Structure formats: C-alpha cells, structure tokens
C-alpha cells in the first residue's frame, strides 16, 4: 500500500506520546530528521538501516510527484 509522504507517526513510549514526521527518500526508503550536530551534511536517519544517513537533496520534497 502506497503512503503519502511526509506523514506523522505517533506512538507511546514510557507513558509519553511522541511524534515524528516521516519523509521518503529518492530511493524509496523512509527517513526522519535526526541531525547529529549543527551543519551535519547527512541529517536524515534511514528508518530501515541504523547506519544509513541521507543528505537533504536525497529527500523527496514533492509528496505528489514521483
């Protein structure tokens, strides 16, 4: 099932409701903004692979386009 990106994911953790906005990369994987430090060249964390990071230009900014 295709999902519109970006979308908000909500979950409860330790009694606290948390949210994250999920974006899609150009390659089709999902990522969240998780900059490690100011000016991080790869501020997006891939949700499928812990060691994979993405640059800003790899994030699909047009949720209507392919």
FENSUL-V314203 format. One record per residue. N is the residue number from 1. RES is the residue in one small letter. PSI is psi in radians with two decimals (NA if undefined). D_FIRST is the distance of its C-alpha to the first C-alpha in Angstrom with 2 decimals. Layout:
BEGIN
n->N res->RES psi->PSI d_first->D_FIRST
n->N res->RES psi->PSI d_first->D_FIRST
END
This chain:
BEGIN
n->1 res->x psi->2.26 d_first->0.00
n->2 res->x psi->2.48 d_first->3.78
n->3 res->x psi->2.47 d_first->6.44
n->4 res->x psi->2.37 d_first->10.01
n->5 res->x psi->2.59 d_first->12.60
n->6 res->x psi->2.77 d_first->15.00
n->7 res->x psi->2.80 d_first->14.20
n->8 res->x psi->2.27 d_first->16.56
n->9 res->x psi->2.25 d_first->16.16
n->10 res->x psi->2.41 d_first->19.03
n->11 res->x psi->2.82 d_first->20.68
n->12 res->x psi->2.34 d_first->24.21
n->13 res->x psi->2.07 d_first->26.43
n->14 res->x psi->0.66 d_first->30.08
n->15 res->x psi->0.11 d_first->30.17
n->16 res->x psi->2.26 d_first->28.98
n->17 res->x psi->2.23 d_first->25.83
n->18 res->x psi->2.71 d_first->24.23
n->19 res->x psi->2.62 d_first->21.68
n->20 res->x psi->2.49 d_first->20.21
n->21 res->x psi->2.11 d_first->18.56
n->22 res->x psi->2.24 d_first->15.77
n->23 res->x psi->2.82 d_first->15.86
n->24 res->x psi->2.44 d_first->14.27
n->25 res->x psi->2.92 d_first->16.84
n->26 res->x psi->-0.47 d_first->17.66
n->27 res->x psi->-0.06 d_first->16.72
n->28 res->x psi->-0.11 d_first->13.09
n->29 res->x psi->2.92 d_first->13.95
n->30 res->x psi->2.52 d_first->14.14
n->31 res->x psi->2.74 d_first->17.70
n->32 res->x psi->2.66 d_first->20.02
n->33 res->x psi->2.14 d_first->23.51
n->34 res->x psi->1.09 d_first->26.03
n->35 res->x psi->2.35 d_first->29.17
n->36 res->x psi->-0.42 d_first->31.74
n->37 res->x psi->2.80 d_first->34.68
n->38 res->x psi->2.32 d_first->35.60
n->39 res->x psi->0.22 d_first->35.04
n->40 res->x psi->2.15 d_first->32.58
n->41 res->x psi->-0.30 d_first->31.54
n->42 res->x psi->1.30 d_first->28.20
n->43 res->x psi->-0.04 d_first->27.26
n->44 res->x psi->2.22 d_first->23.50
n->45 res->x psi->2.20 d_first->22.51
n->46 res->x psi->2.39 d_first->19.59
n->47 res->x psi->-0.27 d_first->17.63
n->48 res->x psi->-0.52 d_first->17.24
n->49 res->x psi->2.10 d_first->20.89
n->50 res->x psi->-0.54 d_first->23.80
n->51 res->x psi->0.02 d_first->26.08
n->52 res->x psi->2.23 d_first->23.90
n->53 res->x psi->2.79 d_first->24.69
n->54 res->x psi->2.61 d_first->23.79
n->55 res->x psi->2.85 d_first->26.06
n->56 res->x psi->-0.67 d_first->25.51
n->57 res->x psi->-0.06 d_first->25.21
n->58 res->x psi->-0.07 d_first->22.18
n->59 res->x psi->2.27 d_first->20.03
n->60 res->x psi->1.88 d_first->18.05
n->61 res->x psi->-0.17 d_first->19.97
n->62 res->x psi->1.62 d_first->18.57
n->63 res->x psi->-0.31 d_first->15.22
n->64 res->x psi->-0.39 d_first->15.56
n->65 res->x psi->2.98 d_first->16.57
n->66 res->x psi->NA d_first->15.22
END
